[in-house]
Amino acid sequence: MKNFFLFIGIISLVCGVKFIYDARPIVKKYFGFGDKNEATLGLKMLGFLLTIIGSSLIMYIY
């Protein structure tokens, strides 16, 4: 069970960092609506939350 939560923490941490750094190319590739700045901001906020959740999972397990 401990390894499962560690794996989930690492995956969410990596996805969060990916969303933060590559938000604009992801929005250009997958979303086609007009305001790309708001979508980029939303994706960066989602990435930040995933990073916080993943790092807290890793921190509390070990």
Summary of the structure (lengths in Angstrom):
residues: 62
radius of gyration: 13.6
end to end distance: 12.9
largest distance: 43.9
contacts: 172
relative contact order: 0.25
helix: 87%
strand: 0%
